[in-house]
Amino acid sequence: MDLEKIKHWLEEKARVRPRPKRPPSPYGSFYERMMASAIDMAVIFSLFHETFQQMSARLYAQIDPLAIEQFYKVQTISEFFDFAWRSGFAALWMINFTLQIILIGVVFLGCQMLFKTTPGKWLLGLKLTTRDGVTFPPAWRLVLRYLAYIPSCAPLMLGIFWIMFDKQSRGWHDMISGTQVMTLRPEGWYLAQLKRGYHWIRKR
């Protein structure tokens, strides 16, 4: 057995080789898209916070005050669900939730149809397109995409987390509606902006 060859083979295996660089992805990443969605929801709730509160107050005012007194006596989860069903709270909650989702959808879709973007996507440099990567989706695809969030979010948000594993960073709602989200920013843009801001602070 040639010890020199074995030593050379072990050295080759132990040598750290640089990983080949992957070409930058033209698709919006999971983190960019989640940040854009968070910005969109923050804008919508800041604008309609009072509306949502008044809507909830008017709906829940229909619950019998005596039933509300019984609520404070609830001690177990089964008792809570029983109270929610008998008092009508569950039905009112579903109505309230549905009305808020419809209102959010009207604002969200209206913003997309008028400006072809949303505040979050605009700030993060993301662009919604059809599968060709260029054309902005027509109105019916936008509506279908919004409705497709239901199956995308319902099973423990699996359709949303699918963005992390799909080669084109698509969620189930993108697959259903035939859309995708492209990034308009070059790779490393965010880091460059952070460095730029850091140097500006130092100069100050």
Rosetta silent file (secondary structure, phi, psi, omega in degrees, C-alpha in Angstrom):
SEQUENCE: MDLEKIKHWLEEKARVRPRPKRPPSPYGSFYERMMASAIDMAVIFSLFHETFQQMSARLYAQIDPLAIEQFYKVQTISEFFDFAWRSGFAALWMINFTLQIILIGVVFLGCQMLFKTTPGKWLLGLKLTTRDGVTFPPAWRLVLRYLAYIPSCAPLMLGIFWIMFDKQSRGWHDMISGTQVMTLRPEGWYLAQLKRGYHWIRKR
SCORE:     score description
SCORE:     0.000 S_00000001
   1 L     0.000  128.038 -178.160    0.000    0.000    0.000 S_00000001
   2 L   -83.652  108.159 -178.425    1.463    3.357   -1.040 S_00000001
   3 H   -66.049  -32.689  179.627    1.296    5.635    2.017 S_00000001
   4 H   -64.346  -40.828  179.124    2.113    8.710   -0.072 S_00000001
   5 H   -66.643  -40.008  178.223   -0.895    8.136   -2.323 S_00000001
   6 H   -63.805  -41.810  179.335   -3.159    7.620    0.689 S_00000001
   7 H   -63.854  -42.488  179.367   -1.828   10.816    2.277 S_00000001
   8 H   -65.093  -38.705  179.631   -2.329   12.729   -0.944 S_00000001
   9 H   -65.667  -41.728  178.530   -5.877   11.364   -1.283 S_00000001
  10 H   -65.352  -38.842  178.468   -6.743   12.397    2.290 S_00000001
  11 H   -65.203  -37.640  178.543   -5.342   15.880    1.721 S_00000001
  12 H   -65.755  -40.004 -179.983   -7.447   16.257   -1.416 S_00000001
  13 H   -69.325  -34.577 -177.159  -10.581   15.212    0.439 S_00000001
  14 H   -81.319  -14.622 -177.391   -9.845   17.570    3.353 S_00000001
  15 L   -68.203  131.656  179.631   -9.121   20.556    1.112 S_00000001
  16 L   -81.103  120.736  179.469  -11.846   23.220    1.285 S_00000001
  17 L  -106.866  136.429  178.900  -13.108   24.029   -2.176 S_00000001
  18 L   -65.168  137.817  178.084  -15.139   27.166   -2.883 S_00000001
  19 L   -70.342  139.230  177.145  -18.745   26.479   -3.779 S_00000001
  20 L   -63.711  135.658 -178.911  -19.678   27.387   -7.320 S_00000001
  21 L   -73.314  131.382  175.888  -21.660   30.612   -7.413 S_00000001
  22 L   -84.590  143.591  177.830  -25.256   30.254   -8.459 S_00000001
  23 L   -62.240  145.772 -179.416  -26.619   32.827  -10.874 S_00000001
  24 L   -60.611  140.456 -178.614  -28.827   35.433   -9.172 S_00000001
  25 L   -81.637  135.362  177.889  -32.491   34.493   -9.111 S_00000001
  26 L   -82.514   -0.235 -174.937  -34.896   36.803  -10.970 S_00000001
  27 E  -100.291  147.190  177.508  -37.716   35.766   -8.632 S_00000001
  28 L   -65.238  131.791 -177.704  -38.736   37.454   -5.403 S_00000001
  29 L   -76.004  167.209  179.246  -37.498   35.475   -2.410 S_00000001
  30 H   -58.280  -43.511 -176.236  -39.671   34.201    0.426 S_00000001
  31 H   -69.654  -39.447  177.052  -38.295   36.834    2.817 S_00000001
  32 H   -63.212  -42.895 -177.795  -38.809   39.716    0.388 S_00000001
  33 H   -69.544  -37.558  177.894  -42.371   38.646   -0.282 S_00000001
  34 H   -67.750  -37.895  177.463  -43.205   38.209    3.400 S_00000001
  35 H   -65.888  -41.151  177.774  -41.793   41.654    4.168 S_00000001
  36 H   -62.771  -42.016  178.718  -43.825   43.164    1.322 S_00000001
  37 H   -64.797  -39.598  178.940  -46.989   41.464    2.609 S_00000001
  38 H   -63.474  -40.125  178.016  -46.320   42.722    6.138 S_00000001
  39 H   -64.989  -43.882  179.075  -45.981   46.285    4.822 S_00000001
  40 H   -59.593  -46.525 -178.058  -49.209   45.962    2.818 S_00000001
  41 H   -67.771  -35.686  177.638  -51.162   44.672    5.812 S_00000001
  42 H   -63.895  -40.754  178.780  -49.705   47.366    8.068 S_00000001
  43 H   -65.364  -45.759 -178.233  -50.840   50.057    5.622 S_00000001
  44 H   -63.391  -45.761 -177.744  -54.342   48.575    5.267 S_00000001
  45 H   -71.360  -29.269  175.651  -54.907   48.153    9.013 S_00000001
  46 H   -68.907  -32.657  179.919  -53.574   51.630    9.766 S_00000001
  47 H   -79.443  -34.575 -172.422  -56.092   53.074    7.292 S_00000001
  48 H  -115.913   18.577 -179.298  -59.076   50.933    8.293 S_00000001
  49 H   -59.667  -47.301 -179.187  -58.411   50.292   11.977 S_00000001
  50 H   -64.976  -39.720  179.100  -61.318   52.491   13.099 S_00000001
  51 H   -62.088  -44.675  179.301  -63.631   50.979   10.470 S_00000001
  52 H   -63.730  -39.876 -179.664  -62.825   47.453   11.622 S_00000001
  53 H   -64.782  -44.861 -179.857  -63.376   48.400   15.269 S_00000001
  54 H   -65.383  -39.730  178.061  -66.765   49.991   14.586 S_00000001
  55 H   -61.440  -44.915 -179.914  -67.814   47.034   12.437 S_00000001
  56 H   -65.110  -42.591 -178.501  -66.876   44.588   15.202 S_00000001
  57 H   -62.320  -41.971 -179.256  -68.591   46.646   17.886 S_00000001
  58 H   -67.667  -37.594 -179.898  -71.881   46.800   15.957 S_00000001
  59 H   -70.891  -47.728 -176.434  -71.896   43.086   15.244 S_00000001
  60 H   -73.034  -14.243  176.357  -70.957   41.935   18.739 S_00000001
  61 L   -66.836  -16.100  179.906  -73.501   44.349   20.280 S_00000001
  62 L   -78.207  -10.520  178.985  -76.153   41.851   19.133 S_00000001
  63 L   -74.935  136.528 -179.454  -74.982   39.299   21.719 S_00000001
  64 L   -61.426  128.163  179.126  -77.237   39.075   24.748 S_00000001
  65 H   -56.070  -32.718  178.119  -75.616   40.823   27.783 S_00000001
  66 H   -65.483  -35.327  177.935  -76.636   37.870   29.968 S_00000001
  67 H   -67.554  -34.437  178.712  -74.685   35.551   27.683 S_00000001
  68 H   -66.067  -37.445  176.793  -71.636   37.801   28.041 S_00000001
  69 H   -62.778  -36.469  178.274  -71.870   37.462   31.824 S_00000001
  70 H   -68.794  -25.451 -179.108  -71.830   33.691   31.399 S_00000001
  71 H   -60.798  -37.639 -177.786  -68.687   33.977   29.305 S_00000001
  72 L   -70.741  -10.083  177.522  -66.655   35.032   32.365 S_00000001
  73 L   -94.919   -4.301 -179.642  -67.671   31.783   34.033 S_00000001
  74 L   -67.177  133.001 -177.431  -66.218   29.646   31.246 S_00000001
  75 L  -122.601  -22.917 -178.173  -63.381   27.478   32.523 S_00000001
  76 L  -122.699  164.349  179.901  -62.688   24.853   29.844 S_00000001
  77 H   -65.226  -40.013  179.721  -62.235   24.889   26.084 S_00000001
  78 H   -62.990  -38.234  177.060  -65.343   22.754   25.563 S_00000001
  79 H   -66.327  -36.321  178.947  -67.402   25.252   27.573 S_00000001
  80 H   -63.840  -46.930  179.683  -65.987   28.099   25.487 S_00000001
  81 H   -65.137  -35.927  177.545  -67.018   26.449   22.202 S_00000001
  82 H   -64.812  -42.625  177.574  -70.427   25.650   23.654 S_00000001
  83 H   -63.807  -44.048 -178.382  -70.861   29.300   24.679 S_00000001
  84 H   -60.888  -36.532 -178.675  -69.671   30.544   21.270 S_00000001
  85 H   -75.839  -47.105 -175.850  -72.235   28.367   19.504 S_00000001
  86 H   -70.886  -34.148 -177.338  -75.229   29.010   21.754 S_00000001
  87 H   -81.393  -12.737 -176.953  -74.649   32.779   22.099 S_00000001
  88 L    86.809    2.654 -178.723  -74.206   33.299   18.362 S_00000001
  89 H   -61.865  -39.745 -178.317  -70.656   34.603   18.886 S_00000001
  90 H   -62.275  -44.437 -179.835  -69.209   32.071   16.422 S_00000001
  91 H   -65.664  -41.741  179.851  -71.602   33.121   13.638 S_00000001
  92 H   -67.082  -37.480  177.850  -70.995   36.832   14.301 S_00000001
  93 H   -63.616  -41.627  179.769  -67.237   36.283   14.362 S_00000001
  94 H   -65.503  -40.393  177.272  -67.409   34.519   10.990 S_00000001
  95 H   -63.328  -45.514  179.448  -69.507   37.335    9.521 S_00000001
  96 H   -61.039  -45.000  179.940  -67.089   39.941   10.893 S_00000001
  97 H   -62.703  -44.299 -178.940  -64.069   38.044    9.571 S_00000001
  98 H   -63.971  -43.306  179.462  -65.641   37.615    6.118 S_00000001
  99 H   -63.200  -39.349  179.070  -66.587   41.300    5.842 S_00000001
 100 H   -68.085  -39.344  178.149  -63.069   42.372    6.800 S_00000001
 101 H   -64.541  -39.603  178.247  -61.517   39.974    4.274 S_00000001
 102 H   -64.365  -44.657  179.705  -63.826   41.339    1.557 S_00000001
 103 H   -63.343  -43.441  177.230  -62.922   44.937    2.451 S_00000001
 104 H   -61.762  -40.870  179.446  -59.206   44.113    2.476 S_00000001
 105 H   -63.442  -41.292  178.816  -59.622   42.364   -0.878 S_00000001
 106 H   -61.582  -45.285 -179.757  -61.370   45.374   -2.440 S_00000001
 107 H   -67.366  -45.617 -176.898  -58.577   47.704   -1.302 S_00000001
 108 H   -63.157  -49.198 -179.195  -55.784   45.262   -2.183 S_00000001
 109 H   -69.511  -37.104  177.235  -57.136   44.410   -5.641 S_00000001
 110 H   -61.284  -40.741  178.113  -58.065   48.031   -6.344 S_00000001
 111 H   -64.117  -42.388  179.426  -54.491   49.102   -5.591 S_00000001
 112 H   -65.983  -41.780 -177.991  -53.102   46.416   -7.891 S_00000001
 113 H   -70.426  -34.083 -178.453  -55.465   47.270  -10.750 S_00000001
 114 H   -80.368  -43.500 -172.041  -54.853   51.013  -10.499 S_00000001
 115 H  -111.864   -4.431 -178.461  -51.105   51.086   -9.834 S_00000001
 116 L    59.491   24.990  176.315  -50.025   47.561  -10.906 S_00000001
 117 L  -166.226  179.454  173.711  -48.313   47.153   -7.548 S_00000001
 118 L  -127.908  164.542 -179.937  -48.846   47.502   -3.806 S_00000001
 119 H   -54.342  -42.822 -178.902  -46.924   49.630   -1.270 S_00000001
 120 H   -65.225  -46.172  179.665  -44.980   46.615   -0.033 S_00000001
 121 H   -65.364  -37.544  179.092  -44.021   45.349   -3.480 S_00000001
 122 H   -64.187  -44.235 -179.574  -43.085   48.854   -4.594 S_00000001
 123 H   -68.026  -36.050 -177.659  -40.787   49.394   -1.590 S_00000001
 124 H   -88.833   -0.353  178.743  -39.191   45.951   -1.913 S_00000001
 125 L    69.203   40.046  179.396  -38.723   46.205   -5.688 S_00000001
 126 E  -110.113  149.962 -178.100  -41.050   43.306   -6.536 S_00000001
 127 E  -134.367  127.080  176.917  -43.233   42.957   -9.606 S_00000001
 128 E   -85.804  129.094 -178.628  -46.242   40.686  -10.061 S_00000001
 129 E  -139.173  171.803  169.270  -46.410   39.089  -13.518 S_00000001
 130 E   -79.710 -173.542 -174.503  -47.900   36.187  -15.411 S_00000001
 131 L   -66.214  -14.263  178.539  -45.743   33.148  -16.168 S_00000001
 132 L   -79.113   -8.423  177.464  -43.892   34.997  -18.956 S_00000001
 133 L    79.646    4.778 -176.125  -42.209   37.210  -16.356 S_00000001
 134 L  -128.300  -49.747 -171.682  -43.213   40.427  -18.137 S_00000001
 135 L   -75.377  132.702  174.981  -46.996   40.845  -18.500 S_00000001
 136 L   -73.869  137.113 -175.559  -49.004   42.195  -15.589 S_00000001
 137 L   -62.719  143.117  174.083  -51.891   39.819  -14.761 S_00000001
 138 L   -68.433  170.358 -174.143  -55.395   40.771  -15.967 S_00000001
 139 H   -58.203  -41.075 -176.450  -58.134   41.541  -13.436 S_00000001
 140 H   -66.151  -31.583  176.990  -59.575   38.013  -13.404 S_00000001
 141 H   -71.852  -36.373  178.228  -56.189   36.535  -12.528 S_00000001
 142 H   -63.671  -43.326  178.010  -55.767   39.032   -9.686 S_00000001
 143 H   -64.469  -44.324  178.677  -59.163   38.068   -8.264 S_00000001
 144 H   -61.743  -39.317 -179.973  -58.375   34.359   -8.666 S_00000001
 145 H   -64.850  -40.613  179.142  -55.019   34.880   -6.966 S_00000001
 146 H   -65.721  -43.453  178.418  -56.644   36.601   -3.987 S_00000001
 147 H   -66.189  -30.720 -178.633  -59.214   33.826   -3.619 S_00000001
 148 L   -71.278  -10.197  173.951  -56.438   31.235   -3.971 S_00000001
 149 H   -64.573  -24.045 -179.327  -54.929   32.492   -0.718 S_00000001
 150 H   -63.126  -56.194  176.929  -57.634   30.444    1.032 S_00000001
 151 H   -69.233  -21.417 -179.739  -56.271   27.001    0.004 S_00000001
 152 H   -75.058  -34.797 -177.051  -52.757   28.392    0.221 S_00000001
 153 H   -95.651  -28.098 -170.973  -53.105   29.508    3.854 S_00000001
 154 L   -56.806  -50.007 -176.616  -55.674   27.042    5.200 S_00000001
 155 L   -83.192   72.830  175.891  -53.453   23.942    5.721 S_00000001
 156 L    59.073   34.858  177.282  -51.042   25.478    8.266 S_00000001
 157 L    62.899   22.063 -177.026  -49.739   28.057    5.736 S_00000001
 158 H   -62.820  -36.145 -179.825  -48.142   25.262    3.681 S_00000001
 159 H   -67.168  -26.228  176.431  -48.984   27.012    0.418 S_00000001
 160 H   -78.548  -45.817 -179.936  -47.121   30.102    1.592 S_00000001
 161 H   -66.616  -17.168  178.252  -44.050   28.218    2.839 S_00000001
 162 H   -60.658  -23.222  178.331  -43.962   26.424   -0.515 S_00000001
 163 H   -56.699  -33.727 -177.100  -42.319   29.605   -1.862 S_00000001
 164 H   -69.189  -22.902 -173.486  -39.119   28.576   -0.081 S_00000001
 165 L  -109.811  -17.056 -179.031  -38.870   25.296   -1.998 S_00000001
 166 L   -76.740  139.693 -178.106  -40.213   26.154   -5.441 S_00000001
 167 L   -63.767  -27.828  178.986  -37.574   26.922   -8.092 S_00000001
 168 L  -106.187   18.038  177.193  -39.546   29.970   -9.209 S_00000001
 169 L    52.233   45.392  179.466  -40.452   31.008   -5.657 S_00000001
 170 L  -104.155  140.310  170.549  -44.160   30.425   -6.246 S_00000001
 171 L   -90.378  176.787  179.566  -46.756   29.710   -3.608 S_00000001
 172 H   -62.245  -35.208  179.119  -49.853   27.635   -4.219 S_00000001
 173 H   -65.239  -31.439  175.323  -51.828   30.812   -4.922 S_00000001
 174 H   -69.919  -41.392 -179.513  -49.318   31.654   -7.673 S_00000001
 175 H   -65.548  -40.615 -179.050  -49.630   28.185   -9.181 S_00000001
 176 H   -66.224  -41.570 -175.466  -53.424   28.310   -9.113 S_00000001
 177 H   -91.648   -6.036  179.971  -53.611   31.773  -10.714 S_00000001
 178 L    70.624   40.835 -179.830  -50.678   31.362  -13.117 S_00000001
 179 E  -124.237  170.603  173.547  -48.655   34.219  -11.651 S_00000001
 180 E  -155.653  162.707 -177.806  -45.206   34.782  -10.229 S_00000001
 181 E  -114.642  120.744 -179.494  -43.334   37.545   -8.425 S_00000001
 182 E  -100.652  154.515  175.252  -40.163   38.942  -10.007 S_00000001
 183 E  -104.083  139.277  179.566  -37.505   41.055   -8.316 S_00000001
 184 L  -101.064    0.434 -177.324  -36.321   44.299   -9.887 S_00000001
 185 L  -102.031  139.227  177.230  -33.317   44.660   -7.587 S_00000001
 186 L   -70.449  159.829  179.755  -29.861   43.248   -8.370 S_00000001
 187 L   -61.529  134.735  179.972  -28.312   40.708   -6.035 S_00000001
 188 L    85.489    5.698 -176.404  -26.721   42.365   -3.006 S_00000001
 189 H   -64.085  -43.878 -177.157  -28.767   45.573   -3.378 S_00000001
 190 H   -65.245  -42.217  177.574  -30.110   45.531    0.184 S_00000001
 191 H   -62.848  -40.048  178.896  -26.677   44.950    1.706 S_00000001
 192 H   -62.546  -38.765  179.201  -25.281   47.789   -0.411 S_00000001
 193 H   -68.471  -36.767  177.495  -28.015   50.125    0.881 S_00000001
 194 H   -64.165  -43.530  178.273  -27.270   49.141    4.473 S_00000001
 195 H   -64.224  -39.589  179.149  -23.569   49.899    3.963 S_00000001
 196 H   -62.701  -43.566  177.788  -24.446   53.155    2.268 S_00000001
 197 H   -66.062  -36.840  179.132  -26.637   54.175    5.209 S_00000001
 198 H   -63.939  -44.049  178.860  -23.932   53.148    7.680 S_00000001
 199 H   -65.849  -35.058  178.849  -21.347   55.337    5.950 S_00000001
 200 H   -66.161  -38.497  178.626  -23.830   58.245    5.863 S_00000001
 201 H   -66.134  -40.552  179.685  -24.378   57.922    9.621 S_00000001
 202 H   -62.837  -38.176  178.880  -20.634   57.874   10.245 S_00000001
 203 H   -67.159  -31.322  179.641  -20.186   61.064    8.221 S_00000001
 204 L   -70.611    0.000    0.000  -22.873   62.756   10.301 S_00000001
